[in-house]
């Protein structure tokens, strides 16, 4: 019995230590007027180096009623995205964004192959037939990311103590007006931060 306990106890101690080191980071995103900003993408990255990130599974950006659904999609680097068309009319989906340039020419149903987003950043989507259709795919290279709701608040769980860079993206921020990353020190009991973006609601 004593021999068995000696084998089990170290495992329990390691698990307890690992859980104690995981902190929560709460971030509030507002506009210039101090109002909560929905649909902002918050990213927390190590001050040096990178954290391992896995591609997501089964991500769809659909077209229905001549609109993209959802309008904002957040994926990790390397994720393959399908673009099914549920409309009775054909669409011509494209992006000319630097992180991903592609075209899915006039089609209905599901294209034969998904589009792999292999670089971080934001890709603007459009339809060459229906100009009012627009959407965004934001590609992140950190496991610590979230999208704000109407409250403008996100909660990032499982963050190890250390030094980080905090960034936020929003489609309403004019080109060239993106704020610089914010340095954030995360202690064992977590951290709170606020980011103000020069953006308007979508």
N, C-alpha and C positions, 0 to 999 in steps of 0.2 A: 504493500500500500504506500509506504513512504517513497519507494522508487517511482511509482506512478505519479504522485504529487509533484515530485521534482521535475518531471517532464512537462506537466501541464502548466504550472505556475508561471514560468517565463513567457509562455505564449499569451496568457491573460494580461500580464504586465505590459507587453509590447502593444497589444491592442488598445489598452487604456491610455497609454502614452500618445499613440497616434491620434486618438479621438480628441485628447486634450489640446493638441496642437492645431486642430482645425478651427478657424475663426470665421466670423460672419462680417462681411463688409456691406454696409447700407449706403446707397448713393441716391441723392435727390437731384433731379435734373429740372431746371426751370428755364423760361425764356428771359429776355432782357427786362421784362416787367416784373419778374419774380413769380410768374404763374407756372404751375406744374406743366411739364411738357411730355405729352404722350408720344409713343413711337420713336423714342430715342434709343439707340443701341449703345450700351455701356460695356466697355472692355477693360479688364484689369490684367496688365502684363508685368512680368518680372522686370525690375530695373536693369538686370543683366541676364542674358541667356533666354531660353524659351522653355515653356512647359509642353509636355507631350499632348498632342491633340489627335483625336480619331475622327475620320469622316463620319457624317451622319448617314442614317439609313432611310430610304424611302421618303424623299422630299419631293413634293409636287408643287408647282405653281400653275394653277389651272386658268383656263379662259372660259368664262361663262357669262352670259348676258352682255357680251362685249366689254368685259372687264377682267383684269387679272385678279385672281384670288389665291392667296392673300396679296395685298399690294406691297407688303414688306415681309421679306423672308430673311432670316439670319441662319447662316450655315457655317460650319467649320471648314478649313482648307481641305481640299480633296473630295468634297461632297459632290455627288452626282445628282442633278436636279432634272426631273421630268417636267414636260410642259404639255399636259393633255388639253385638248380643245374639246369642250363639251357643247360648243355652239353649233348651230346648223350651217353657219357661214364659215368660210375658211379664214384663218389668220396667218400673218407673216411676222413671227416673233423675231426680234433682233436686239442686239446690244453692241454699241460701238465704244463701250467703256474700255479704258486702258487695261483693266485687270482681266477682262474677258470680252473678246469680240466674236460674235457668232450670228448666224442667221438660220432660222427654221422657216423655209419658204412655204408658200401657200399650202396649208394642210388642214385636215380634220382628224379627230381621233388622237392617238398617241404616237409621237415620232418614234422611229425605230431605235434611236439611241439617246440617252440622256446627255445633258451638258455638264461636264466636270468643271467646277470652279476651283482652280488650283493656286490662286494667288489671293492674298488678303486685300481688302478694299471694298468698294461699293460699285456694283454694276447697275446701270439704269436700263430698264427694259422698255421696249416700245413695240407697236404693231405698225407695219408699213401700210396697212390697209385702213386701220382705224386710229387716227392720230391722237384721239383723246385718251387712248389706253396707255397707262404708265404704271410701272412697278419698280421695285428695287430689290436686289439681292445683295446683302451685306455679308462679306466673307471674313471670318475672324480666325486668328491663329493662336487663340488662348482658350482654355476650358472655362475660364471665368468671364462669362458674358451674360447679358440679359437685356430684355427689351422693356422699356417703361410702359406702364399702364396709364390711365387717366390721372393717377395720383402723382406721376413723375418719379416714382420711387422704385428702385430695384434692390433685391437682396442677393448677394453673392455668397454662397455657402462653401464650406470646405477650403477656405483660403489659409495657407500656411503663413505663419508670422514671417515678416521680411519687408523688403523695400520693393515698391511697385510703381508703375506708371498707369495712371487712370485716364482713359480717353472716352469720348462720347461722340457719336455720329447722329445726324438727323438730316433728312432729305430737305428740310426747309432752310438749312444753313447755306447762304450764298457762297459760291466758289471763291476761294481765297480768304474766307472769313473763319475758317475752322480754327478753334482755339488750340493752343499748345497742350500737350499732355500734362497732367497734374501729378507731381510726386506725392506718393502716399506711403506712409509707414504703417504696417499692420502689426499690431501687438497680439498677444495670445488671446486677449478678450475682444478682438475685432477692431473695427474702425468705422467711422462715418465720414462722408464727404458730400460736397455739393458742387455741381457744375452748372454754369450758366451758359446757354447757347444763344447766339443771335439768330433764332429761328422762329418761324410761325407754324402753327398747327397745319397739318395736311388736310 
